Amino acid sequence: MNTLPGYKITEVVQLGVKSIIYRAVRESDRASVIVKTLNTEYPTIEEITRLRHEYKISSNLKVEGIVQPYSLEKYKNSFAFILEDCGGQSLKHHLAGKRIKIQKFLPLAIQVAQTLGEVHQNQIIHKDIKPSNIIITPDFQQVKITDFSMATRLSREVHQNSNATVLEGTLAYISPEQTGRMNRDLDYRTDLYSLGITFYEMLTGDLPFNSTDPLELIHSHIAVTPVPPYQRNNEVPQMVSSIVMKLLAKNAEDRYQSAFGIKADLENCLTQL
């Protein structure tokens, strides 16, 4: 991005295959903002529609714990999505193969669970919960969920069987039912599985399933029980490990039934700690 009228680009925050995220200064009030644009000069109708969808979904979400949307502005052959800059970086950046100490993990996890619960209360399924879409402020005091480009307004969505090349979501984090191989609808509990994968990575510094083969990853999500976090990191209390393993249940009925239930158990762990 060379220029965007009304904004001065200061840095590239994230360069993705389909999008670029910048930090910029809004000239009207000198506020720092985040600018998301598509990473192609001639985006497809589908790509433009997804960016507009993300703006519309997040604009209607009155949830404090999400990165707040400001505006969608015409930019060249597409749009620029302007968002709040909370001064943080993605959880993925903080992890980078490292573990998060249990004393820091619990307050962060409680905030994420609270926000996800509020998102679900608004009948939104995120469908792409992962460290890249969780923003943490430098002091580790505030956590925000971002990127609603794949979200749906439905309380339940029929998920047709599909091959691994056209799956929605990020393969390392998607639930068994989101693979399209379970012959069942998606509901809010798909996000809880993805949250479990994220918590697992925070606590162990690694994913529960590591493979470059998409079909092997899909098989693992559907049929392989991961090693419990406390066995990979002896600093993880067994109670916290059990919470994560419940989130990673293959059948949605065996997981937590709401993000607020997760929050309550995490708060109990924090109290005991």
N, C-alpha and C positions, 0 to 999 in steps of 0.2 A: 504494500500500500504506500503510494507516494504521498497523496494528499486526500484528506476527507474534509470538506468545507466545514468550518466551525470547530475543528479539532486539531491538535498538534500531537502526532504520534511520538512517543518517547522510547518505547521498546517493544520487541516481540516477546510475548509471554509464552506462547506455545505454538509450534508449527506442526500441524497435523496433515494427514493425507487429504482430507476434505475441507478443512477450515484452518484459519489463522487467527490467533487471539493476540491483540495488542493492548498495551497500556497507553493511555493518551490523556491529554489535558483538554478539557472543554473550554473553549476560549470565552464563552459568555460569562462564566463564573469562576474560571480557573480550577474547577473541580477535577480531580483525577477519576477517570472512568476506564472501563474495559470495553474494547471494541472487538466484535467477532464478525469476520467476513469469510466468504467461501474462497477456497484456495484454487481458483481457476478463473480465467478471464471470461470464459463463456460457460457458466454453470447450466446444468439441465433444469428443466421445469421441476423435476422431483427434488433437486437440491434446494432450489429457491423456496419451494413449498414447505420443505422441512424447516428451513430457517424461519419462515413466517409462522409456522406451526409452533415452534419453540417460543417465539415471542408471545403469541396469543395465549398459550398454556400458562406461561410464567406470569404474564400480566394479570391473569384472572386469579392467581394464587395469592391470597393475602396471608402469607406465612413468613414470619420474621426470619426463620432459619434458612431461607433460600437466598441466593444472590439475586438482588432486586433488579428487574428490568427497567430501563428508562425509556428507550424509543427504538424504533426501527426506521432507518433512514435510507433513502435511495442512494446507491453507490454504484456507478458504472452500469454493468449489466445485471446487477443484483441488488442486495441490501447490505447495510451495516447494522448489526444489532448492538446497541449501546446498553451497557450494564453497570451496576454499582461496582466500584473498586473498593473492596474492604481491606486492601493492603496485604492480603494473604497470598499463599501459594498452595498448589494442590497437595493433597496427602501423598500422592505418588512421588512428588519431589522430596517430601520429608522422609519417605520410606527408603527408596533407592537401595533396597536389599537389607535395610536395617530394621531392627525391632523397636517397638515403642514400649517403654517401661510401663508396668501395670499402673503405676501411680498417675501417669499421663493418659494412658489408654482409657481408663474408666470414665473420667469426666468428658473426654472427647466422644466416646461411644454413647454415653447418655444423651449428649446434645444431638447427635446424629439420629438416634432412635426417636427422640422427641419430635424432631423436624419431619422425619419420614412418617411418623404417626399422623402429624397434622396434614401432610400432603395426601395421605390415604383418606383422611377424613373429608377431604375435598374431592374425593372420587377420582384421584389421579394415580395411575400406576407409572412409575418412573421408567422402568425397564432397562436402565443402564447404570445402576449403582456400582461404583468402583472408585478406587483412590483418585483417579484423574478428575472425577466429578465431585470431589469433596474438598472444599477450600478451608485452610486453617490459617488464622492470623499468626504473626510472628511470635506473639507471647503465648500461643497455644490456648488462649482463653475462649476463642470464638470459632465455631465451625459452621460452614454453610454448604448446602447442596446446590449444585448447578447443573446445567445442560439438560433441558427437558425436550430435546429434539426428537427423542423416541417415545416420549410419554403418550399415554392415551387417557382420555376422559372416562372411559368405561370402567364400571366396577368389575366387570369380567369381560374378557375378550376371547373369541373363538380363535384358536391358534391352529392353522392348518399344517400338516406335515410339510417339511421343506428340507432341502439339502443344506449342507454346512456353508455353502458359498453365499447364501442369501439370508442367513439368520440375522434377526435384529438383536442388538446388544453386543456385548464383548464376550467372545467365546470362553475366556478363562473365568468369567464371573456369572454366566447365565445359569438359571435354574434348570433342572431336568425337564420341566414342562415347557420352558422357553426354547429348548432345542427343537421342538416340533415333533419329537419322537415318542411322546407319552400319550398321545391321543386324548388330551384333556385341555380344558380352557385355562387361560391365564387369569389369575386374580392378584390381589395385593401381596400374597405370600411369595410370589416370584421375586419381589424386591427384598424380602427377608432372607431368602437364600443368598442373593448377591451380597447382602449386608454381611452375612456369615462368612463368605469368602473374603470380604474386605477386612473383617475383624481378624480372621485367621492370619492374613498377611501382616496386619499390624502387630500381632503378638509373636509371630514366628519369623518374620522377615522373608517369608516365602509363600508361594501359593500352595494349596493342598494338592493340586494336580498340575504337573508341569509336562507339557508335550508340545511339539511343533506340528503334530498331526491332528487336524481338526476332528477326525472321526474317533481318534483315541481319547481326545478331550471330552467329546460328547458321551462316549461310553463311560468314562470316569464319572461324569456328573450323574449319569443315570444309574450306574451299578457299583461303583467302587466307594467304599467307606474310607475317608481319609484318616491318617494317623492323628489322634487327638492333639491339640496344641500343647498341652502340658507335657506330652512325651517328646516334643521337639524343642521346648523351652521350659526348663524346670522352674523358672521364675513365675510361670503362669499358674495361678491357683486352679485346682481341679474344678471348683464351682464355676469359674469364668470359662474354663475349657468346656464344661458341660453345656453352658449357654450357647457357645459357638457351635458345638456339635448338634445341638437341637435345631439351630438355624439351618444346618446343612443336611437335615433329613431329606431323603429322596422323595417321600410323599409329603405334599403340602399339609395334609392333615396332621402330620407328626411334628411339624414345626410350631413355633409360636404362632398364635392366631392374630396378633396385632403387634405393632412396633411399641405400643405403650406397655405391653407385657414384658418385652425385652428391657425397656427402660426401668421398670420396677425392679426386676431381678438384678440389673447392673447397679442400681442405687443401693440395693441390699448389700451387694459385694463391696461397694465403696464404703458403706457404713462399717462393715466388718473389718475392712482393711485399715 
